[in-house]
Amino acid sequence: MNVTGFAQNQHDLSLLKDSGSTEVILGMREFSRFGRLEHDSFIKLSMAAKSLGMKVIFEWDILMTEEIFDDCAYKIHTYAPHFDVLRVQDPGAFHWAVHRSEKPIHFIAESGNHNLEGLKGWCEAGGQKIERIVLSIELSRDTLKEYCAKLPVPCELLGLGRILLFYSPRSLLAPLNPEKIGVNEEIEALGESEESPHKGFPVLENRHGTFMFHIKEFCLIEYAQDLASIGLSWLRIDQRFNEKNFFSESVKIVKRTAMFENFKAAYPQDLMRGFYHVNKSDVLFPKLKNMRLQNRHGDYIGEVLEAEKSSHLAILVKLERGFKVGDKFQLIHPKGEIFEGEVHSLRNVNLEEVEVVPQGELALIPFIQGVWVKSQLFLKSNT
């Protein structure tokens, strides 16, 4: 399994090299969402990486307006001699890389690219320039296996790092810190929900916008051998947000020369593997269904669509013979309570007294205390 990672200084670069990595991802403030390198530091670090025989990957992963894109497309020519591969996410940057650059491309397809045909389309659009594609951490193991087998280029996946939950190009933290407005500095905070007990979400604002991350970090390094067996070529370790860089320790887990439990205990954040083993995003759907309301068998009359207190119940009639005066019914409340009654007064939507309301129309009967919308009506036998 090949491992790649980021360097923001010489120490990071040394960790990657000593761990056996053959490449390094460098991010500049202007081009990278979380990169911190300026012009001089990028040039210096790029030259150092090349002197170590490492491939330099330039990260251009910001999402851009037309004005920002034009500025970046103009400036990137200055840095082209100092990197080997261009790493892009924005479709405009991808198009530019395909048609205006000679560099190989790593396309970041982590957001909004979850189907095989779409990923194949990006590979086809990039042609021979596509050297690698970065897949979403929301894909399950079986889906990753299928995609790695069917995509025409090597695939990469995040092995350890933060999970981005929310992004806005707007400045959301600076207004809370007036002295920071217009400074273009990084602002960090912890967010919490007003609607749930969850708290501690890392929030970061920089010149590119505001980013909120999951409380836990994504981690699949313990499954590196399994990932290799299903065809994944590259695992990415992202340590840009930790005071201590755990890249070397992560690679030892990947190579099975260290125990994961010891690593997990020492790591500063809680870890999760997401949807890797099985995608359970729909596991709650059956629980959201009220089984009391699913029965449509027998003499089903219809459903209560409106319950107007002290006035009426409006029922959408589904019974083929219609709903008639004199019908005895059983009404099942969403909570399971059962009401019984008999139709003595029946009106249509024009508020006219009628003897029968046909199938497909609304029937109005007098309001019954305690009955809610979604309650179900069934004919009750006259015996």
C-alpha positions in Angstrom: 0.0 0.0 0.0 1.4 3.4 -1.0 1.0 6.2 1.5 0.9 9.9 0.8 0.7 13.0 3.0 1.1 16.7 3.4 4.2 18.8 4.5 4.0 22.3 5.8 7.6 22.5 7.0 10.9 20.7 6.8 10.0 18.5 9.8 6.9 17.2 8.1 8.9 16.5 4.9 11.5 14.5 6.9 8.7 12.4 8.5 7.3 11.5 5.1 10.7 10.7 3.6 11.8 8.6 6.6 8.6 6.7 6.5 9.2 5.6 3.0 6.8 7.9 1.1 7.9 8.7 -2.4 5.8 11.9 -2.8 4.5 14.9 -0.8 1.5 17.1 -1.2 2.2 20.9 -0.8 -0.5 23.4 -0.3 -0.2 27.2 -0.6 -2.6 29.6 1.1 -3.9 31.0 -2.1 -4.6 27.6 -3.8 -5.3 25.2 -1.0 -8.2 25.1 1.5 -5.9 24.3 4.4 -2.5 24.9 3.0 -0.3 27.4 4.9 2.7 27.8 2.6 3.6 31.2 1.2 5.7 31.8 -2.0 9.1 31.5 -0.5 8.3 28.6 1.8 6.7 26.7 -1.0 9.7 27.1 -3.3 12.1 26.1 -0.5 10.1 23.0 0.5 9.6 21.9 -3.1 13.4 22.1 -3.7 14.0 20.2 -0.5 11.6 17.4 -1.6 13.1 17.2 -5.0 16.6 16.9 -3.5 15.3 13.9 -1.6 14.0 12.3 -4.8 10.3 12.9 -3.9 7.6 13.7 -6.3 6.0 17.1 -5.5 2.2 17.4 -5.8 0.7 20.9 -6.0 -2.7 21.1 -4.2 -5.2 23.4 -6.0 -8.4 22.3 -4.2 -10.3 25.5 -3.5 -13.7 26.2 -5.0 -13.6 29.5 -6.9 -15.5 32.3 -8.4 -14.5 33.5 -11.8 -12.4 36.3 -10.5 -10.4 34.1 -8.1 -10.1 31.4 -10.8 -8.5 33.9 -13.3 -6.1 35.1 -10.6 -5.0 31.5 -9.7 -4.7 30.4 -13.3 -2.4 33.4 -13.9 -0.2 32.9 -10.9 0.1 29.1 -11.1 2.5 29.4 -14.0 5.1 30.8 -11.6 5.0 27.6 -9.6 4.7 25.1 -12.4 8.5 24.5 -12.6 8.5 23.5 -8.9 5.9 20.7 -8.9 5.3 17.4 -10.8 1.6 16.8 -10.4 -1.4 19.1 -10.2 -4.1 18.1 -7.7 -7.5 19.8 -8.4 -11.1 19.6 -7.2 -13.0 22.5 -8.8 -14.4 21.6 -12.2 -13.0 24.8 -13.7 -9.5 24.0 -12.4 -9.9 20.5 -13.7 -10.8 21.8 -17.2 -7.8 24.2 -17.1 -5.5 21.4 -16.0 -6.6 19.2 -18.9 -6.4 21.9 -21.6 -3.8 24.4 -20.3 -1.3 22.5 -18.3 1.2 19.7 -19.2 1.2 18.3 -15.7 -0.4 15.0 -14.7 -3.6 15.4 -12.7 -4.9 14.0 -9.4 -8.6 14.7 -9.4 -10.3 15.0 -6.0 -13.7 13.4 -6.4 -14.6 13.3 -2.7 -17.6 15.6 -2.8 -20.7 14.9 -4.9 -19.1 12.1 -6.9 -20.5 8.8 -5.6 -21.6 6.9 -8.7 -19.4 4.9 -11.0 -20.6 6.4 -14.3 -19.8 9.9 -13.0 -16.3 8.9 -11.9 -15.7 7.2 -15.3 -16.8 10.5 -16.9 -14.2 12.5 -15.1 -11.5 9.9 -16.1 -12.7 10.1 -19.7 -12.6 13.9 -19.7 -9.1 13.9 -18.3 -7.8 11.3 -20.7 -4.2 10.3 -20.4 -3.5 13.2 -18.0 -5.4 11.6 -15.2 -2.9 9.9 -13.0 -5.1 9.3 -9.9 -8.6 9.8 -8.6 -9.4 10.5 -5.0 -12.6 8.7 -3.8 -15.1 9.7 -1.2 -14.9 8.3 2.4 -18.7 7.8 2.2 -18.3 4.7 0.0 -18.6 1.3 1.6 -15.9 -1.4 1.3 -17.9 -3.3 -1.4 -18.4 -0.1 -3.4 -14.7 0.8 -3.1 -13.8 -2.7 -4.3 -16.1 -2.3 -7.4 -14.8 1.2 -8.2 -11.1 0.3 -7.9 -11.7 -2.6 -10.3 -13.6 -0.7 -12.9 -12.0 2.7 -12.9 -9.1 3.0 -15.4 -6.7 4.9 -13.0 -5.3 4.2 -9.5 -7.5 5.2 -6.6 -6.7 7.1 -3.4 -8.7 7.3 -0.2 -8.3 9.2 3.1 -6.7 6.9 5.7 -6.5 9.3 8.6 -7.8 12.8 9.0 -10.6 15.2 9.6 -14.1 14.7 8.2 -15.5 17.8 6.6 -19.2 18.3 7.5 -20.0 21.8 6.3 -18.4 24.4 4.1 -19.5 28.0 3.3 -17.5 30.5 1.3 -18.8 33.1 3.7 -16.9 34.4 6.8 -18.9 33.1 9.7 -16.5 33.4 12.6 -15.0 36.9 12.0 -18.3 38.7 12.7 -18.0 37.3 16.2 -14.5 38.6 16.5 -14.6 42.2 15.1 -10.9 42.6 15.4 -10.4 39.7 12.9 -12.6 41.1 10.1 -10.6 41.6 6.9 -7.4 40.3 8.4 -7.4 37.0 6.4 -6.0 35.1 9.4 -7.2 31.6 10.4 -9.8 31.6 13.2 -10.6 28.5 15.1 -13.5 27.7 17.3 -15.6 24.8 18.7 -19.2 24.5 17.6 -22.2 23.0 19.3 -25.8 22.3 18.4 -28.8 24.1 19.9 -31.0 21.2 18.9 -29.0 18.3 20.3 -26.4 17.6 23.1 -23.6 17.3 20.5 -20.7 19.7 20.9 -17.0 20.1 20.2 -17.2 20.4 16.4 -14.0 22.0 15.2 -14.7 25.1 13.1 -12.1 26.8 11.0 -12.3 30.1 9.1 -9.6 31.2 6.6 -9.5 33.3 3.4 -11.4 30.6 1.5 -14.4 30.4 3.8 -15.7 28.6 6.9 -15.3 24.8 7.5 -16.9 22.7 10.2 -15.6 19.2 10.9 -16.8 16.1 12.7 -16.0 15.6 16.4 -14.2 12.3 15.4 -11.5 11.8 12.8 -11.8 9.3 10.0 -9.4 6.4 10.3 -8.9 3.3 8.1 -5.2 2.7 8.7 -5.9 -0.5 10.6 -7.6 -1.8 7.4 -4.7 -0.9 5.0 -4.0 -4.5 4.1 -7.7 -5.1 3.3 -7.8 -1.9 1.3 -4.8 -3.1 -0.7 -6.5 -6.4 -1.3 -9.6 -4.8 -2.9 -7.4 -2.7 -5.2 -6.9 0.6 -3.5 -3.5 2.0 -4.6 -3.0 5.0 -2.3 -3.9 5.9 1.3 -3.7 9.5 2.4 -2.6 10.6 5.9 -3.6 14.2 6.8 -1.9 15.6 9.9 -2.2 19.3 9.1 -4.4 20.0 12.1 -2.5 18.2 14.9 0.3 19.8 17.0 2.1 16.5 16.8 2.4 14.9 13.4 1.5 11.2 13.7 2.4 10.4 10.1 5.3 8.0 11.0 3.1 6.2 13.6 0.3 5.9 11.1 2.6 4.3 8.5 3.8 1.8 11.1 0.2 0.7 11.5 -0.2 0.4 7.7 2.9 -1.7 7.5 1.8 -3.8 10.5 4.9 -3.0 12.5 2.9 -1.4 15.4 -0.3 -2.1 17.3 -3.3 -0.1 16.4 -4.8 -0.1 19.9 -1.6 1.7 21.2 -1.9 4.2 18.4 -5.6 4.8 19.1 -4.9 5.4 22.8 -2.2 7.9 22.0 -4.0 9.8 19.2 -5.4 13.1 20.4 -8.8 12.7 18.7 -11.5 9.9 18.8 -11.5 7.9 15.6 -14.2 6.3 13.4 -14.3 4.2 10.3 -17.5 5.7 8.7 -19.3 3.6 6.2 -16.4 1.3 5.4 -17.8 -2.0 6.6 -21.4 -1.3 5.5 -23.3 1.7 4.5 -26.0 2.0 7.1 -27.3 5.4 6.1 -30.8 3.9 5.6 -30.9 1.6 8.6 -33.3 3.9 10.5 -35.9 4.1 7.7 -38.0 1.1 8.9 -37.9 2.6 12.4 -39.2 5.9 11.1 -42.3 4.1 9.6 -45.3 3.8 12.0 -46.3 0.2 11.5 -49.7 0.9 12.9 -50.3 3.0 9.8 -49.0 0.5 7.3 -52.0 -1.9 7.3 -54.2 -1.2 4.2 -55.9 -4.7 4.1 -59.5 -5.5 4.7 -62.3 -3.0 4.5 -60.0 0.1 4.5 -62.0 3.3 4.2 -59.2 5.9 4.1 -57.0 8.3 5.9 -57.7 11.4 8.0 -56.1 14.4 6.2 -57.4 17.1 8.4 -58.7 17.3 12.0 -60.4 20.6 12.7 -61.3 20.8 16.4 -65.0 21.2 17.2 -65.7 21.0 13.5 -64.8 18.0 11.3 -62.5 15.2 10.2 -61.6 15.2 6.5 -61.1 11.7 5.2 -59.7 10.8 1.8 -61.9 7.9 0.7 -60.1 4.9 -0.7 -62.9 2.3 -0.4 -64.1 1.2 -3.8 -67.8 1.4 -2.9 -67.4 4.8 -1.2 -68.1 6.0 2.4 -71.8 6.0 3.3 -74.1 7.3 6.0 -74.8 4.4 8.4 -71.3 2.9 8.0 -69.8 1.7 11.3 -66.1 2.3 11.4 -63.0 1.6 13.5 -60.4 4.4 13.6 -56.7 3.6 14.4 -54.7 6.5 15.9 -51.0 6.9 15.0 -50.2 6.2 18.7 -52.2 2.9 18.5 -55.4 4.0 20.2 -58.6 2.7 18.7 -61.8 4.7 18.3 -65.2 3.4 17.1 -68.1 5.2 15.6 -71.0 5.4 13.2 -71.6 7.9 10.4 -74.8 9.9 11.2 -73.8 13.0 9.2 -71.7 13.0 6.0 -70.7 16.0 3.9 -68.7 16.5 0.7 -66.1 19.2 0.1 -68.9 21.6 -0.9 -70.2 21.1 2.6 -73.4 19.5 1.2 -75.1 16.8 3.2 -74.8 13.5 1.1 -75.6 9.9 1.6 -72.3 8.7 0.1 -68.9 10.1 -0.8 -67.3 8.1 -3.7 -63.8 6.7 -3.9 -61.1 9.3 -4.4 -63.0 12.3 -2.8 -62.9 13.9 0.6 -65.6 13.0 3.1 -66.3 15.3 6.1 -67.7 13.8 9.4 -68.1 15.4 12.8 -64.9 15.9 14.8 -63.9 13.1 17.2 -61.9 14.3 20.3 -58.4 12.9 20.3 -58.1 12.0 16.6 -55.1 13.2 14.7 -54.1 13.6 11.1 -52.8 10.3 9.6 -55.3 8.2 11.5 -56.7 5.3 9.5 -60.4 4.2 9.1 -61.7 0.7 8.6 -65.2 -0.6 8.1 -66.6 -2.4 11.2 -68.8 -5.4 10.7 -72.5 -4.8 11.5 -72.7 -8.2 13.3 
